[in-house]
Amino acid sequence: MVLEYPYFLINFKTATETVGEDGLAFARTVERVRDDTGRQFAVAPQLTDLRLVAERTALPVVAQAATLAENAVMGATTYETVAAAGADAVFINHPQNEATFADVARAVDRCADRGLESIVCVNSLEQGRAALTFDPDCLLFERPDDIASESGMVRTHPERIEAFVDMVATENPQTRVFVGGGIRTAADVEQAFACGVDATGAASAALEATDRAAWLRSVAGSVPHTAASSD
């Protein structure tokens, strides 16, 4: 796997303040915090800025989405395109960009063919169990209502995260677990990793922070060291 666990991901979504050079500047802030703290970070820039961030930082880069286009079509950003731009992984079936379940299986295979890690988004234990049959690299466990909220599952129902982690460990121990939705503070990050996940991340909280570098440093303190850095 290209992504080094455990890590914290910053998702740029389509925020106007993360376009082009502004997005690159934010990514470089993330990179500085990573270097200063020794904790692992990744970023999901806007699709048009994948190559910019991949070439001008040393951060792992995750594509927010990709399209299963078999032939030349108008306006599609394919798995081949994001791989060529330098992406290391792709989100599949995010609540804000859902796919059919049949397409999830094809997308996981396409990622494997193109050297991309597959991060399949699911909203329940049952959906996660079904997605594991496709052998994804990672499952993102996230409820749609938790996105950009202040009452994410990590606060309201951490036991559900623990149950999800246990299920994955039993069904397919090679698959990693990422939890998202409503991650806003260092305490949230600490709780997420205490539940046994391999990664977590945020979008709204990072973008809304008055001092983004300070917010990132506070979060970094709750991200465990990688096995290599703790030896």
C-alpha positions as CSV (number, residue, x, y, z in Angstrom):
1,M,0.0,0.0,0.0
2,V,1.1,3.5,-0.8
3,L,-0.7,5.2,2.1
4,E,1.2,4.8,5.3
5,Y,-1.1,4.1,8.3
6,P,-2.1,5.5,10.7
7,Y,-2.8,8.8,9.0
8,F,-5.1,11.8,9.0
9,L,-6.6,13.0,5.7
10,I,-7.6,16.6,4.8
11,N,-10.3,16.6,2.2
12,F,-10.5,19.9,0.2
13,K,-13.9,19.0,-1.3
14,T,-14.8,21.8,-3.8
15,A,-14.2,24.7,-1.4
16,T,-13.3,27.9,-3.3
17,E,-10.4,28.6,-1.0
18,T,-8.7,25.4,-2.0
19,V,-8.5,26.0,-5.8
20,G,-5.1,26.1,-7.6
21,E,-2.3,27.9,-5.8
22,D,-4.5,28.3,-2.7
23,G,-5.0,24.6,-2.5
24,L,-1.3,24.0,-3.0
25,A,-0.5,26.5,-0.2
26,F,-2.8,24.6,2.1
27,A,-1.3,21.3,1.2
28,R,2.2,22.7,1.9
29,T,0.9,23.7,5.4
30,V,-0.2,20.1,5.9
31,E,3.2,18.9,4.7
32,R,5.1,21.2,7.2
33,V,3.0,20.0,10.1
34,R,3.6,16.4,9.0
35,D,7.4,17.0,8.9
36,D,7.4,18.9,12.2
37,T,5.3,16.4,14.1
38,G,6.3,13.1,12.6
39,R,2.6,12.1,12.1
40,Q,1.3,10.9,8.8
41,F,-1.1,13.1,6.8
42,A,-2.7,12.7,3.4
43,V,-4.8,15.2,1.3
44,A,-7.7,14.9,-1.2
45,P,-7.3,18.0,-3.4
46,Q,-9.8,19.1,-6.0
47,L,-9.5,16.8,-9.1
48,T,-8.1,19.6,-11.3
49,D,-5.3,20.1,-8.8
50,L,-4.2,16.5,-8.3
51,R,-1.1,16.8,-10.5
52,L,-0.2,20.2,-8.9
53,V,-0.3,18.8,-5.4
54,A,1.3,15.5,-6.3
55,E,4.2,17.0,-8.1
56,R,4.9,19.9,-5.7
57,T,4.5,18.2,-2.3
58,A,5.6,14.8,-0.9
59,L,2.1,14.1,0.6
60,P,0.1,11.1,-0.3
61,V,-2.7,12.3,-2.6
62,V,-6.2,10.8,-2.7
63,A,-8.6,11.5,-5.6
64,Q,-12.1,12.5,-4.4
65,A,-13.7,10.5,-7.1
66,A,-13.1,8.9,-10.5
67,T,-15.3,7.7,-13.4
68,L,-15.7,4.2,-14.9
69,A,-15.6,5.3,-18.5
70,E,-14.9,2.5,-21.0
71,N,-14.6,4.6,-24.1
72,A,-13.9,8.2,-24.9
73,V,-16.7,10.3,-23.3
74,M,-17.2,14.0,-22.5
75,G,-16.1,15.3,-19.2
76,A,-15.1,12.1,-17.4
77,T,-12.2,12.0,-15.0
78,T,-11.2,8.3,-15.2
79,Y,-9.1,6.1,-13.0
80,E,-6.4,6.2,-15.6
81,T,-6.5,10.0,-15.5
82,V,-6.1,10.3,-11.7
83,A,-3.4,7.6,-11.7
84,A,-1.4,9.5,-14.4
85,A,-1.9,12.7,-12.4
86,G,-0.1,11.2,-9.4
87,A,-3.0,10.1,-7.2
88,D,-2.2,7.3,-4.7
89,A,-5.8,6.3,-3.9
90,V,-9.4,7.0,-4.8
91,F,-12.6,7.4,-2.8
92,I,-15.3,5.2,-4.2
93,N,-19.1,5.5,-3.4
94,H,-18.7,8.6,-1.1
95,P,-22.2,9.7,0.2
96,Q,-21.8,12.9,-1.8
97,N,-20.9,11.0,-5.0
98,E,-22.6,7.6,-4.7
99,A,-22.1,4.7,-7.1
100,T,-24.1,1.6,-7.8
101,F,-22.9,-1.4,-5.9
102,A,-22.0,-3.2,-9.1
103,D,-19.8,-0.2,-10.1
104,V,-18.1,-0.4,-6.7
105,A,-16.8,-3.9,-7.5
106,R,-15.6,-2.7,-10.9
107,A,-14.0,0.4,-9.4
108,V,-12.0,-1.7,-6.8
109,D,-10.7,-3.8,-9.7
110,R,-9.8,-0.8,-11.7
111,C,-7.9,0.7,-8.8
112,A,-5.9,-2.6,-8.5
113,D,-5.2,-2.6,-12.2
114,R,-3.9,1.0,-12.0
115,G,-1.9,0.8,-8.8
116,L,-4.3,2.9,-6.8
117,E,-5.6,2.1,-3.4
118,S,-9.3,1.7,-3.1
119,I,-11.2,3.5,-0.3
120,V,-14.8,2.3,-0.4
121,C,-17.3,4.4,1.5
122,V,-20.1,2.6,3.4
123,N,-22.7,3.8,5.9
124,S,-23.4,0.7,7.9
125,L,-22.0,-2.5,9.2
126,E,-24.1,-4.5,6.7
127,Q,-23.0,-2.4,3.8
128,G,-19.4,-2.8,4.9
129,R,-19.7,-6.5,5.1
130,A,-21.0,-6.6,1.5
131,A,-18.3,-4.3,0.3
132,L,-15.6,-6.5,1.8
133,T,-16.5,-9.2,-0.8
134,F,-14.8,-6.9,-3.4
135,D,-11.5,-7.0,-1.3
136,P,-11.0,-3.2,-1.1
137,D,-7.8,-1.8,0.4
138,C,-9.8,0.4,2.9
139,L,-13.4,1.0,4.0
140,L,-14.5,4.5,5.0
141,F,-17.3,4.1,7.6
142,E,-19.3,7.3,7.5
143,R,-23.0,8.2,8.0
144,P,-24.2,10.9,5.5
145,D,-25.9,12.9,8.3
146,D,-22.6,13.2,10.1
147,I,-20.8,15.0,7.3
148,A,-19.9,18.6,8.4
149,S,-21.9,18.0,11.6
150,E,-20.9,18.5,15.3
151,S,-22.4,15.2,16.4
152,G,-20.5,12.6,14.5
153,M,-20.6,8.9,15.3
154,V,-17.2,9.2,17.0
155,R,-19.0,11.3,19.7
156,T,-22.4,9.7,19.8
157,H,-21.9,6.0,19.1
158,P,-18.2,5.0,19.3
159,E,-19.3,1.5,20.1
160,R,-20.6,1.3,16.5
161,I,-17.2,2.1,15.2
162,E,-15.6,-0.6,17.4
163,A,-18.2,-3.1,16.2
164,F,-17.3,-2.2,12.6
165,V,-13.6,-2.5,13.2
166,D,-14.2,-6.0,14.8
167,M,-16.3,-7.0,11.8
168,V,-13.6,-6.1,9.3
169,A,-10.9,-7.8,11.3
170,T,-13.0,-11.0,11.3
171,E,-14.2,-10.8,7.6
172,N,-11.1,-9.4,5.8
173,P,-8.2,-8.5,8.1
174,Q,-6.2,-7.1,5.2
175,T,-8.7,-4.3,4.7
176,R,-8.0,-1.1,6.6
177,V,-10.7,1.0,8.4
178,F,-11.1,4.8,8.0
179,V,-13.8,6.6,10.0
180,G,-15.2,10.0,8.9
181,G,-18.1,12.4,9.5
182,G,-18.1,15.0,12.2
183,I,-14.4,14.8,13.1
184,R,-13.7,18.3,14.4
185,T,-11.2,18.2,17.4
186,A,-8.1,16.5,18.6
187,A,-10.4,14.7,21.1
188,D,-12.4,13.3,18.2
189,V,-9.3,12.1,16.5
190,E,-8.1,10.5,19.7
191,Q,-11.4,8.7,20.2
192,A,-11.5,7.5,16.6
193,F,-8.1,5.8,17.0
194,A,-9.1,4.5,20.4
195,C,-11.9,2.7,18.6
196,G,-9.3,0.8,16.6
197,V,-9.5,2.6,13.2
198,D,-6.4,2.9,10.9
199,A,-7.2,6.4,9.6
200,T,-9.6,9.3,10.0
201,G,-9.9,12.8,8.6
202,A,-11.9,16.0,8.2
203,A,-12.9,18.6,5.7
204,S,-15.2,21.3,7.2
205,A,-13.2,21.6,10.5
206,A,-9.9,22.0,8.7
207,L,-11.3,24.5,6.2
208,E,-13.1,26.6,8.9
209,A,-10.2,26.8,11.2
210,T,-9.0,30.4,11.8
211,D,-5.4,29.2,12.2
212,R,-5.2,26.1,10.0
213,A,-1.6,25.3,11.0
214,A,-2.5,25.4,14.7
215,W,-5.5,23.2,14.2
216,L,-3.4,20.7,12.2
217,R,-0.8,20.6,15.0
218,S,-3.5,19.9,17.6
219,V,-4.9,17.1,15.5
220,A,-1.4,15.7,14.9
221,G,-0.9,15.1,18.6
222,S,-3.8,12.6,18.6
223,V,-2.6,10.7,15.5
224,P,-0.5,7.6,16.6
225,H,3.0,7.3,15.3
226,T,3.6,4.9,12.4
227,A,5.3,1.6,13.4
228,A,8.4,2.7,11.5
229,S,8.7,6.0,13.3
230,S,8.1,4.5,16.7
231,D,10.9,1.9,16.4
